[in-house]
Every structure is written in structure tokens, then in C-alpha cells.
Amino acid sequence: MKKVITYGTYDLLHEGHLNLLHRAKELGDYLIVGVTSDSFDRGRGKLNVRNNVLERVEAVKATGYADEVIIEDYLGQKIDDIQRYNVDIFAIGSDWVGKFDYLNEYCKVIYLPRTEGISSTMLREQTEEVYRIGIVGSGRIARRFVPETKVVNSVKATAVFDPNKESADAFAAQFGVKAYFDKYEEFLENVDAVYVASPHLTHYDYTKQSLYAGKHVLCEIPFMLSAAQAYELYDYAEINNLVLLEASKTAFCPSFNHLVTLVKSGVIGDVVDVKTSLSKMVSAPTRELDVVQAGGAMNEHAPLALMAIIKLLGKEYSDFDFHSKVENGVDVYTKVVLNYPHATSSATLGIGVKTEGNMVISGTKGYVYVPAPWWLTSFFEVRYEDQAKNKKFFYSYDGDGLRYEIQEFMSMIVNHRKSSYKLRRRDSVTVAEIIEKFNLRENYKEI
Ligand code: C2G
């Protein structure tokens, strides 16, 4: 029996795909089709795929050409598959000519003619609705945001709001958007969605006003400084069919997502300890060191670190405590410990104390090591007692990494999804709750 294998995303399955699958099937007796996973596609820069992997697998099955459908999830998998399934022919469209010649070592490689005049990109563009996003704040993160919107479908940055007219104008001139500085309502009237990147203490008000005006909101970290505020706004968004998402960058990155799925699937056994660390040294004068502007290591860095712990261990922690070094009223260093019935965790956060910014997840069978800076990593390793079993994982982390959260936000809007499995609302509320406990100085000790 002659076995043929082919791979693809098969987004918005079209005639080009049908022709390709038909031709591939005719090359042999048994056709295996590898459909790319969502994270694999994101990892290879295909950010704007419209159908999720389950929908794409169903579409391929419905063509009737595939005898077997498998998921392609990692770089190098084609070599593994060809050997594992005893494949005779690897077939792929002619847009890939030359790219897969290296597979000749394992089987015959055939490039099939590509159907001209149709592609998933074309279909996506034809059916695409573009949402105007307005940016509140014109600081460092807002500047990194605009270029990242350009690689995501369905969104265009069109406006900026900053009460400081000069900053708003400078930002508008640099990025080709319209500036607003006094009337927030007017800014809201001219956008469909809002990215809140203003100082911490203003997040709640700007987000609330935007939601009340019927706009979807992506809000920077720290999202809210109390659980009640987070609850209230998520509730309002839910009832009013609006998307509200915490811009917890790392939560949406391909590497971190895969790490969570691997750990949940038991590769290191039961998780017993999660240690994360995040430090960025700052020097005065800066808002991070200003008590009036909710400065401090905890408000600054806890959102990402706690998000990671909660995603790995859940929100049902049994007790917690904080140990801080304080200067001029702000914590320049905080160690937060969260204990669970069967696990413990800690985050060491610094703005005036330097820590090693890695993450180590210890389990009963092995551990995961994510080197610094873990929050924007493109690499991690699963390690065991028997080092021969260690496995390294590499991912792309494109641009400034904001594209992943923007893509998730837009996909939620376009597909009318109000929650994201990458960052559940209840997890986001728990992060706010722990930050609130710190700001109330519960279980708190100065060192
Ligand atoms: N195709 C085609 N004609 C088109 C469009 C696509 O023949 N008009 C073919 C592609 O050449 C490919 C298959 O259909 O063989 C799937 O295409 P995509 O969904 O675009 O997936 P792709 O990114 O090509 O996947 O591991 C993934 C593969 O390496 C490539």
C-alpha cells in the first residue's frame, strides 16, 4: 500500500485545498492529512487563521479525501510522522517548491500544482470587517502597541486619548492617528474598541466609561486594583455583549500556552512548586517609584507572575503572605507566597532589587525550566532525573509580543466570544484580588 502525507492549515477550506487533497490522494492508496494546531500556526507567524483547529479538522474530514487526519504541532514533526507512519510520498502545493527537499532523505517529495486565484488570505480579506481601536495613554507601552496592530487582521489604530495635549499630538503625529485630549466621550464616539494603557489608577474609570459607551476594552496590567472592580466590569461586559480582556501579554504567547498544556497533561507529574521571578530596575523619578501613582514592584510585576501561578495551580489557594523591602512608601522588592492544599508557589518581584528572571515548575516526575526573561520567552526545557529524556521547546516570539494579545482580543470580538481560555475572567479577578490584599497589607511583613 502506497502511503501519502500532506500538511496544511486549511483555513476557510476552499477549492484550492480540495484540488490539492484530491491530487495528493491520487498519488497513492492511503492519504494522511496533517492539520496544523492553532499554537503551531501562531508560532510560524500565521496569526490570523479564522477557523480553529477542530473546525479545520472537520472541514478536511468532510472532503472525504483523507483516510486519516493528524495534528501537526511542532517543528520537525514531518520527519517523525514520515517514519512513524511509513510514508512513501510527501506531497505539498507548488508554493513550497524547494522548501521540503530535505524530506527526500526519508521519502519521495512531490510538489503539486497550486490552484491560482484563490487563497485563505484572500477569503479572509474579502469577508473582513475592520474595527477601529483607540488608545488611551501615549506612554511606552502605547508606542509599542500601534506597530503590533498592523500585523493583526480586523483592526486599525485610529485614535489616541491623552489629557496632556502635547503628548496626544506628538503620538498622533508619529503614528498617523487622530488626537483627543479633553473630551473622552468624543474619542469614544469615533472608535469601536479601546486599549487602555494609561496610569494604573485610571484603568478602572477609563475602562468603565468605555464599556458604558458600548466599546470593547483591552486593558493593560495591572488590570484592576481590586477584585470588586474586576468583577463589576466583567459582569457589565458580559451582560452587554462586550469583550473585556486583561492585556496580560504572556498569557497569549505561543510558548507559554504550550507550556501550560504540557504541564497540565502531566509531563512533569503533579505540580508541587511554581517559582517565578520578575525584576526590572528603575531609577527615580519614575511612576514605578511613586506611591501616589500606585508604584511598587507588586503593582508593576505581580500581574504576569500571578497569572502564571494561577494558570498552573488554579485560583483556590489556601493561604498567602507577602515579604517586602520598602523605600519611600513603595515596595522595591516583594516576595509573594501562595500555598495550595498540595502545592506551593512564590513570585519574587523587584524594581529596586535584581532577581534572576526565570521560572521553575517542579513536579513529581520532572521540572520545567524557563530561562529569564520567562515572561517573553521563546524557549523552555522539560528536565528529568534521567537527562537523556530532557526535551527543549522553541517558539517564535515575534515583534514586541503584543500581537498575540491583540489577535486574541480581535478574535473574541469577531467571533462573539466573551471569554478566553488563555486567560479566564475568574483568573484575572483572582490576580486583582491578590494585588488588593497586598495593597491592604494583609499577611504582610517588611524586611
Ligand atoms: N493550496 C493550493 N492552492 C491554493 C491554496 C493552497 O494548492 N490556492 C495548497 C497549499 O500549497 C498546501 C495546502 O493547500 O499544500 C494547504 O495550504 P494552507 O492551508 O495554506 O497551509 P500551508 O501554510 O501551505 O501549510 O505544515 C504546514 C505546511 O507546511 C504548509
Residues whose N, C-alpha, C, O or C-beta is under 5 A from the ligand:
A	BS01	C2G	Y7 G8 T9 Y10 D11 G16 H17 L20 I92 G93 S94 D95 P113 R114 T115 I118 S119
